[in-house]
């Protein structure tokens, strides 16, 4: 249950980092590099984040799909 709370608390920061990366590197076809950048940033901030990475990357996948489907992220 503690992981749920931690990940829910991270969502605003994850969204901000996703939008920042998408603004810096717009378009499709570079999803793996963008995901790696988010992971690297989170691990620089807190190295223990790696133990939660499977759940965090799943949340990122859900968010990216949502943003793509709603037009928040524009496909090039």
N, C-alpha and C positions, 0 to 999 in steps of 0.2 A: 504494500500500500504506500510505503514511503516513496517508492520510485514514481508512482503516479503523481504525487504532489510535486516532486522535484521537476518532472518533465512538464507538468502543467505550468509551473512557475517559469520555465524556460521558454514557453511558446512565444511570448511577446518579443523576446530577444532573438529567437530563431526567425520569426517573421521579419524583424528589422534587418537581420543579416541577409536573409534571402532577397529582400527587396534591394538592399544595397549592392549585392553581387549582381543581381539582374540589371540594375541601373548601370553598373560599371561594365558589364559584359552582356548586352542584350542579345536576344535571339535564342534559337534552339540549336541542338547538336553538341552542346558543351556541358550537359547535365552532370556528367561524372566529375569534371573538373570543378564545377561550381559546388557540388556536394563535398568534394575533397577540401575545398577552401573553407566551407562552413565547419567541417570537422576540425581542420587545423586551427582555425580561430578559437573554437571552443576548447580545444586541448591546450592551447597557449594560455588561455584564461584560467583553466582548471584541468590539470592533467588527469584527475580522477573521472572526468567525463567519459573516458573511453569505455568504462564498464557499462555505461548506459547507452553507448552508441547504437546498438541494434534497435533499441526502442526509439531513440532520437531520429535515426535515419528513417524509420517507419513513419514517424510523425511528419518529417520533412517531405516524404513521398506523398502523404495525404495532402499537405498544404500546397505543394507544387501542382498536384492534379487539380485541386480546387482553384488555384490561381490561374492555371491554364484554361480551365473550363469556364471560368467567369470573366476572362479577358483581362485580369489584373496583369498577368504576364502576356505580352504580345508576342506571338510567334512571328519570326522574321521570314 
